[in-house]
Amino acid sequence: MQITAVKAFPVKVGHRNMFIVKVETDAGIYGLGEGGISGRELAMAGMLAHLERVLLGMDPRRIEHIWQTLYRGAYFEGGKILGAVVSAVDIALWDILGKSLGLPVWQLLGGACRERVECFTTPGSLTGPQCVNNAVSAMQAGWRFLRFGPGMPGADWTGGDDAIFEPMESIPLAANWLREIRQAVGPEVGLSIDFHHRLSVAEAALFCEMVRDLHLMFVEEPIRAQSPQAYRQLRSMTPLPFAVGEEFSSKWEFAPFIEEGLLNFARVDVSNVGGLSEAKKVAGWCEAHYIDLMPHNPIGPVCTAASIHLAVSVPNMAQLEYWPAIADAYPRDLFPQSPEIDGNAFPLPLAPGLGVTFNDEAAAEHAMEFWEAPHWRRRDGSYTNW
């Protein structure tokens, strides 16, 4: 079997774009992958155009060899764009291998460690009384793990583009509403918050001290993750568990966070870290340090499917991220078949490969539109992280 074509499909789905990769073979089998750098689809398409020249004619079943060739082949290794595109190709190759053997991908990754993949959901931001209602509604619908985002005071705050975000106003607000939510849902629901790397070390430590008695399951990405030293300092200031890693584009970026106990849940993203091949290696490394995976999964159905197969195949799995509102926007004309959640969990996939189908002809009806993540600022006009 040989690779005959590698195609990029930047498509608009819901409020932003997805980057779908289709790898075709002379056996009539194709595989699907997804790159995870939202808002930079043309950069990923450009990288894929370079890698296509390497991939054509290769045996798609030589997955590890192809990974090493793509990652190391230009001499300049690594980076977010390369990592995302290698991820997409790698996922597609596992899809091809599964289809060629008539087996689901999880079977090729070592078999099933579980029969269902439980998820956590995000009912909204911590901005007012409605967040308590959202939490209670989610609990009553069967969700056992709830994550929230921080907000800002004011009923008109939506967190859209050019929004004002001041950490010292957001921190006490978040702590207050998490306390109200804990009282409303009781001790059996796992609560957490994702600060999306918006805080400084001092601000993050202050928040953690404010909510220490609430027994949060984790605080996600409280600070930016480029500096392990900053996380070492923060770790020395609080015992709260951290969930980190959605931005990491290789196992090497995970290395100090795993080896030095700087994270408690690995937010590995199969569409950014290097695909299923690299994610499986990160999972093994985490297992040796008693760290569970909590895969990052806010984009598209191919990433969701690949994350489910990863979650099924590893022993150290916590929950998978799932956004019902995003999944509801997946167009059926573009993805005729994709994973469907049952309550708060995905059942064991049984279809060969990933279990996702893609309609090339429908892609033109979902043409990419330029999209930027919201650009936030402080009250003094300076830029701050979204």
Backbone torsions as a table, in degrees:
resi	resn	phi	psi	omega
1	MET	NA	139.0	179.7
2	GLN	-132.1	150.8	174.4
3	ILE	-77.3	127.4	-177.8
4	THR	-110.0	-21.0	-179.7
5	ALA	-159.2	147.2	175.0
6	VAL	-131.8	117.1	-171.5
7	LYS	-121.1	140.6	177.9
8	ALA	-104.5	137.5	177.8
9	PHE	-132.0	87.6	170.5
10	PRO	-77.5	116.8	-174.1
11	VAL	-130.1	148.3	177.7
12	LYS	-89.7	122.8	178.3
13	VAL	-134.6	120.2	-177.3
14	GLY	67.5	-130.9	-175.0
15	HIS	-91.8	-4.9	-179.3
16	ARG	-147.8	-172.3	-173.9
17	ASN	-100.0	160.3	167.9
18	MET	-122.3	154.4	176.2
19	PHE	-118.3	100.4	-178.5
20	ILE	-99.5	135.8	177.3
21	VAL	-116.2	134.8	177.7
22	LYS	-120.3	121.6	177.4
23	VAL	-106.7	120.8	-177.6
24	GLU	-106.3	153.8	-178.1
25	THR	-130.8	165.8	178.4
26	ASP	-76.1	-3.4	175.6
27	ALA	-91.0	2.6	-179.4
28	GLY	79.3	9.7	179.3
29	ILE	-103.9	135.2	175.3
30	TYR	-121.3	156.6	176.0
31	GLY	-125.2	151.8	-179.7
32	LEU	-114.0	141.9	173.7
33	GLY	-137.6	171.3	-179.7
34	GLU	-143.8	131.2	174.9
35	GLY	-94.9	144.2	-166.2
36	GLY	-107.0	11.6	-178.4
37	ILE	-91.9	82.4	-176.7
38	SER	-61.1	137.1	179.8
39	GLY	89.6	-3.3	179.4
40	ARG	-130.5	42.3	-174.9
41	GLU	-65.1	-37.4	-178.9
42	LEU	-69.5	-31.9	175.0
43	ALA	-65.3	-41.6	177.2
44	MET	-66.5	-38.4	178.2
45	ALA	-63.3	-39.3	177.7
46	GLY	-64.1	-41.9	177.2
47	MET	-63.6	-41.4	-179.6
48	LEU	-63.6	-34.6	178.0
49	ALA	-61.8	-36.7	175.4
50	HIS	-67.3	-45.9	-175.3
51	LEU	-71.6	-26.5	179.3
52	GLU	-57.4	-38.0	-179.3
53	ARG	-63.0	-28.4	177.5
54	VAL	-81.1	-36.9	-171.5
55	LEU	-76.8	-34.0	-175.6
56	LEU	-58.1	129.2	179.6
57	GLY	90.5	-9.9	-179.8
58	MET	-79.9	154.9	175.4
59	ASP	-78.8	115.6	-174.9
60	PRO	-65.7	-12.7	-179.2
61	ARG	-81.8	-9.5	177.6
62	ARG	-87.8	64.5	-167.1
63	ILE	-65.3	-49.4	-178.7
64	GLU	-64.7	-41.4	178.2
65	HIS	-60.6	-42.9	179.2
66	ILE	-65.6	-41.5	178.2
67	TRP	-56.8	-49.3	-179.0
68	GLN	-63.1	-39.0	-179.7
69	THR	-65.2	-44.6	-178.6
70	LEU	-69.9	-41.4	-175.1
71	TYR	-71.7	-37.8	-173.3
72	ARG	-103.6	-7.9	-167.2
73	GLY	-69.8	-21.9	-178.4
74	ALA	-96.2	6.6	-176.9
75	TYR	75.1	-44.1	178.0
76	PHE	-83.1	99.2	-173.0
77	GLU	-86.1	152.2	167.5
78	GLY	81.8	-172.4	-176.7
79	GLY	107.4	156.3	-175.7
80	LYS	-64.6	-44.8	-176.2
81	ILE	-67.9	-47.1	177.0
82	LEU	-60.4	-44.3	-179.7
83	GLY	-59.1	-42.0	-179.3
84	ALA	-67.1	-40.3	-178.1
85	VAL	-73.5	-40.6	173.8
86	VAL	-60.2	-38.5	176.8
87	SER	-58.1	-48.9	-177.7
88	ALA	-61.4	-44.3	179.8
89	VAL	-65.1	-45.6	-178.5
90	ASP	-59.4	-46.3	178.5
91	ILE	-59.5	-42.5	179.7
92	ALA	-63.2	-36.3	179.9
93	LEU	-68.0	-38.6	175.3
94	TRP	-64.9	-36.4	176.7
95	ASP	-62.1	-44.2	178.2
96	ILE	-62.3	-45.8	-178.3
97	LEU	-61.5	-43.9	178.7
98	GLY	-62.0	-44.9	179.4
99	LYS	-64.4	-38.9	-178.2
100	SER	-66.0	-27.9	-179.4
101	LEU	-100.6	-4.3	-178.5
102	GLY	70.1	30.5	-176.2
103	LEU	-128.4	147.4	171.6
104	PRO	-67.3	152.9	-174.7
105	VAL	-60.3	-37.5	-178.7
106	TRP	-58.9	-29.2	178.9
107	GLN	-66.4	-33.2	179.7
108	LEU	-78.2	-20.8	-178.8
109	LEU	-89.1	4.9	176.8
110	GLY	125.4	-0.2	179.2
111	GLY	93.1	175.4	-172.9
112	ALA	-85.3	125.6	170.2
113	CYS	-92.2	-12.9	-179.6
114	ARG	-152.7	163.6	-176.9
115	GLU	-101.9	-10.1	177.4
116	ARG	-152.1	154.7	-178.6
117	VAL	-115.3	106.7	-178.9
118	GLU	-76.6	148.7	-175.2
119	CYS	-121.2	160.0	164.9
120	PHE	-111.7	156.0	-179.6
121	THR	-127.8	167.4	-176.5
122	THR	-120.4	99.9	-176.3
123	PRO	-72.9	-10.5	177.4
124	GLY	144.1	-162.6	-177.5
125	SER	-99.7	158.0	-178.1
126	LEU	-90.7	80.5	-174.3
127	THR	-120.7	-17.4	-176.7
128	GLY	-179.4	-172.6	-175.7
129	PRO	-56.8	-26.2	-178.3
130	GLN	-61.8	-28.1	-179.1
131	CYS	-66.1	-30.2	176.2
132	VAL	-68.9	-44.2	177.1
133	ASN	-60.9	-41.0	179.0
134	ASN	-62.5	-40.9	-179.5
135	ALA	-65.1	-44.2	179.8
136	VAL	-64.6	-41.5	178.7
137	SER	-62.6	-42.9	178.9
138	ALA	-63.8	-41.9	177.8
139	MET	-61.8	-44.4	-180.0
140	GLN	-65.9	-25.7	177.2
141	ALA	-81.5	-2.5	175.0
142	GLY	107.9	1.3	179.4
143	TRP	-78.7	130.1	-178.2
144	ARG	-103.0	-12.6	-178.2
145	PHE	-132.8	121.8	-174.5
146	LEU	-125.1	132.0	176.2
147	ARG	-119.3	142.3	-179.7
148	PHE	-124.3	160.8	171.7
149	GLY	-105.9	155.3	176.3
150	PRO	-75.5	160.0	177.8
151	GLY	-135.2	-163.2	177.1
152	MET	-131.1	153.8	178.0
153	PRO	-61.3	150.0	177.5
154	GLY	112.7	129.0	-177.9
155	ALA	-66.6	-20.4	-176.7
156	ASP	-92.3	3.7	-178.7
157	TRP	-79.4	122.0	-179.3
158	THR	-116.2	-14.8	-178.0
159	GLY	78.5	21.3	178.7
160	GLY	-78.3	-170.0	-177.1
161	ASP	-61.1	141.4	177.0
162	ASP	67.3	21.9	177.7
163	ALA	-72.2	153.7	174.4
164	ILE	-88.3	129.9	174.6
165	PHE	-131.6	118.7	177.1
166	GLU	-118.5	112.5	-176.1
167	PRO	-54.0	-40.5	-175.3
168	MET	-74.9	-9.8	169.6
169	GLU	-94.1	-35.0	-177.2
170	SER	-75.0	-36.7	-174.8
171	ILE	-60.3	-53.5	179.7
172	PRO	-66.1	-31.1	177.0
173	LEU	-63.4	-47.1	179.1
174	ALA	-62.1	-43.5	-179.9
175	ALA	-62.1	-40.8	180.0
176	ASN	-62.3	-48.9	-175.0
177	TRP	-75.1	-29.2	172.5
178	LEU	-63.5	-36.1	178.1
179	ARG	-65.7	-42.2	177.6
180	GLU	-64.6	-40.4	179.7
181	ILE	-65.7	-41.7	178.9
182	ARG	-59.8	-41.6	178.3
183	GLN	-65.4	-33.8	-176.7
184	ALA	-77.9	-36.1	-174.2
185	VAL	-101.6	-13.3	178.7
186	GLY	84.1	-177.4	-173.0
187	PRO	-82.0	-10.4	-171.8
188	GLU	-88.0	-10.7	178.2
189	VAL	-93.9	129.0	177.9
190	GLY	-75.6	120.9	-179.8
191	LEU	-110.0	145.3	178.9
192	SER	-154.4	170.0	-179.9
193	ILE	-141.6	142.7	178.4
194	ASP	-113.3	109.2	178.1
195	PHE	-84.9	-4.3	173.3
196	HIS	55.8	40.6	179.2
197	HIS	51.3	43.6	-176.4
198	ARG	-96.7	-9.4	-170.6
199	LEU	-106.6	160.7	167.1
200	SER	-85.5	172.6	177.9
201	VAL	-60.0	-45.1	-178.5
202	ALA	-65.1	-42.2	179.1
203	GLU	-64.3	-42.6	179.6
204	ALA	-63.7	-41.0	178.9
205	ALA	-63.9	-39.5	178.0
206	LEU	-61.9	-46.3	178.5
207	PHE	-60.7	-46.9	-178.0
208	CYS	-59.0	-36.6	178.3
209	GLU	-68.2	-35.8	-179.5
210	MET	-65.8	-31.8	-173.4
211	VAL	-110.9	13.2	-174.0
212	ARG	-56.0	-35.9	-176.0
213	ASP	-82.1	-3.9	-178.5
214	LEU	-86.6	-8.5	177.1
215	HIS	56.2	53.5	176.2
216	LEU	-64.1	146.1	178.0
217	MET	-68.7	-38.4	175.9
218	PHE	-167.1	158.8	167.3
219	VAL	-111.5	120.6	-174.0
220	GLU	-96.3	133.5	173.8
221	GLU	41.1	55.6	-179.8
222	PRO	-64.2	-34.6	179.0
223	ILE	-128.2	167.5	177.9
224	ARG	-64.6	148.7	-167.4
225	ALA	-102.9	11.4	-179.3
226	GLN	-72.4	-20.4	-175.0
227	SER	-116.6	102.1	173.1
228	PRO	-57.7	-32.0	-179.7
229	GLN	-60.8	-38.6	178.1
230	ALA	-63.9	-38.3	177.6
231	TYR	-70.8	-31.0	175.1
232	ARG	-61.9	-42.6	179.2
233	GLN	-64.6	-45.7	-179.4
234	LEU	-65.0	-40.1	178.7
235	ARG	-59.6	-34.8	-179.5
236	SER	-72.3	-12.9	-174.6
237	MET	-103.8	-8.6	-177.9
238	THR	-155.5	146.6	175.6
239	PRO	-91.6	-2.1	-175.6
240	LEU	-63.7	143.0	179.3
241	PRO	-69.3	146.1	178.4
242	PHE	-114.4	142.6	170.6
243	ALA	-113.6	119.0	-170.5
244	VAL	-141.5	149.8	166.6
245	GLY	128.3	0.5	-175.9
246	GLU	-66.4	-21.9	-179.5
247	GLU	-89.5	-8.8	-172.3
248	PHE	-74.1	135.9	-175.0
249	SER	-112.6	18.6	173.3
250	SER	-171.1	167.9	175.8
251	LYS	-65.5	-27.8	-178.3
252	TRP	-67.4	-32.1	177.0
253	GLU	-70.2	-31.1	176.7
254	PHE	-72.7	-22.9	-167.7
255	ALA	-50.8	-57.6	-176.7
256	PRO	-66.8	-30.6	-178.9
257	PHE	-69.5	-34.5	177.4
258	ILE	-77.7	-50.8	-173.6
259	GLU	-64.9	-31.6	-174.9
260	GLU	-103.3	9.1	176.4
261	GLY	66.8	34.9	-177.4
262	LEU	-89.7	-11.5	174.6
263	LEU	-130.4	156.2	178.3
264	ASN	-116.3	-23.0	172.9
265	PHE	-131.8	129.0	-178.1
266	ALA	-90.7	112.8	-178.5
267	ARG	-86.4	54.8	-177.5
268	VAL	-65.2	135.5	178.7
269	ASP	-115.0	112.1	-176.1
270	VAL	-63.5	-21.3	180.0
271	SER	-89.9	0.8	177.8
272	ASN	-127.0	-33.2	-169.5
273	VAL	-77.5	-15.3	-176.4
274	GLY	127.8	16.8	176.2
275	GLY	87.1	-168.4	-179.7
276	LEU	-67.1	-34.0	-179.3
277	SER	-60.5	-47.9	-178.5
278	GLU	-73.9	-38.5	180.0
279	ALA	-61.5	-37.5	178.8
280	LYS	-65.0	-36.7	177.8
281	LYS	-68.1	-42.6	176.6
282	VAL	-60.3	-40.4	-179.9
283	ALA	-61.2	-42.5	178.7
284	GLY	-65.1	-40.3	177.3
285	TRP	-62.4	-43.2	178.6
286	CYS	-64.2	-40.8	-179.0
287	GLU	-58.4	-38.8	-179.9
288	ALA	-65.0	-18.3	-179.8
289	HIS	-113.9	15.4	177.1
290	TYR	58.0	43.4	177.9
291	ILE	-112.7	133.2	179.0
292	ASP	-93.5	150.7	173.6
293	LEU	-81.5	145.8	171.7
294	MET	-141.2	79.9	-168.4
295	PRO	-60.0	138.2	175.1
296	HIS	-76.7	127.7	-171.8
297	ASN	-155.9	70.0	-179.0
298	PRO	-110.1	16.8	-167.8
299	ILE	-114.0	-88.7	-169.6
300	GLY	-130.2	176.4	-173.4
301	PRO	-69.9	-26.2	178.0
302	VAL	-70.9	-44.2	175.2
303	CYS	-60.7	-41.9	178.8
304	THR	-60.2	-47.8	-179.0
305	ALA	-62.0	-46.2	-180.0
306	ALA	-62.5	-38.8	178.9
307	SER	-65.5	-36.4	177.6
308	ILE	-64.2	-45.6	-180.0
309	HIS	-63.8	-39.1	174.8
310	LEU	-61.9	-47.9	-177.2
311	ALA	-61.3	-38.0	178.5
312	VAL	-63.6	-34.7	-167.6
313	SER	-92.5	-6.7	-177.3
314	VAL	-111.9	146.7	179.9
315	PRO	-77.7	-26.2	-172.9
316	ASN	-102.5	72.2	-177.1
317	MET	-121.2	131.5	174.4
318	ALA	-94.1	-94.3	177.9
319	GLN	-134.8	158.8	177.3
320	LEU	-100.8	136.1	175.1
321	GLU	-67.5	137.3	179.1
322	TYR	-149.0	130.7	179.3
323	TRP	-115.5	100.6	179.8
324	PRO	-55.3	-38.2	-177.8
325	ALA	-64.5	-37.9	177.9
326	ILE	-70.1	-44.8	-178.9
327	ALA	-63.3	-33.5	179.2
328	ASP	-65.0	-19.9	-179.8
329	ALA	-87.8	-4.6	178.5
330	TYR	-64.6	118.0	-177.3
331	PRO	-75.8	131.5	-177.9
332	ARG	-67.8	-27.5	178.0
333	ASP	-68.4	-28.0	-179.5
334	LEU	-88.4	-39.5	179.5
335	PHE	-124.2	82.5	-177.5
336	PRO	-59.5	-31.2	179.6
337	GLN	-131.9	127.5	177.5
338	SER	-155.2	165.3	-176.3
339	PRO	-61.6	143.0	177.4
340	GLU	-124.1	128.6	-177.0
341	ILE	-77.0	148.4	176.9
342	ASP	-118.2	98.7	-175.1
343	GLY	71.9	-116.0	179.8
344	ASN	-110.3	18.0	-176.2
345	ALA	-148.4	155.1	173.5
346	PHE	-96.2	132.1	175.8
347	PRO	-71.8	165.8	179.8
348	LEU	-60.8	120.7	179.4
349	PRO	-69.7	138.6	-177.3
350	LEU	-117.1	-14.7	-178.6
351	ALA	-71.3	150.6	176.0
352	PRO	-60.7	147.5	-179.5
353	GLY	71.6	-143.7	-179.8
354	LEU	-81.1	-26.7	-176.9
355	GLY	87.5	22.6	177.7
356	VAL	-121.0	138.1	174.0
357	THR	-117.2	154.7	-174.8
358	PHE	-138.0	133.8	-179.2
359	ASN	-102.5	102.7	-179.2
360	ASP	-55.5	-41.3	-172.7
361	GLU	-65.9	-25.9	179.9
362	ALA	-80.7	-12.0	-175.7
363	ALA	-61.1	-34.6	-179.8
364	ALA	-62.8	-25.9	179.2
365	GLU	-80.6	-5.3	-179.4
366	HIS	-129.9	49.6	-175.1
367	ALA	-61.4	140.9	178.5
368	MET	-58.1	140.0	171.5
369	GLU	-123.3	141.4	179.6
370	PHE	-60.1	131.2	-177.7
371	TRP	-139.1	135.5	174.8
372	GLU	-118.0	140.3	169.3
373	ALA	-59.6	151.6	179.5
374	PRO	-54.3	137.4	176.5
375	HIS	-101.5	111.5	-177.0
376	TRP	-98.3	160.4	179.3
377	ARG	-141.7	160.2	172.7
378	ARG	-84.6	170.8	-179.3
379	ARG	-63.2	-25.3	179.5
380	ASP	-83.9	2.0	177.7
381	GLY	95.5	-6.5	-179.7
382	SER	-76.1	154.9	-179.9
383	TYR	-74.2	144.8	172.8
384	THR	-139.8	161.6	-173.6
385	ASN	-71.1	145.0	173.4
386	TRP	-87.7	NA	NA
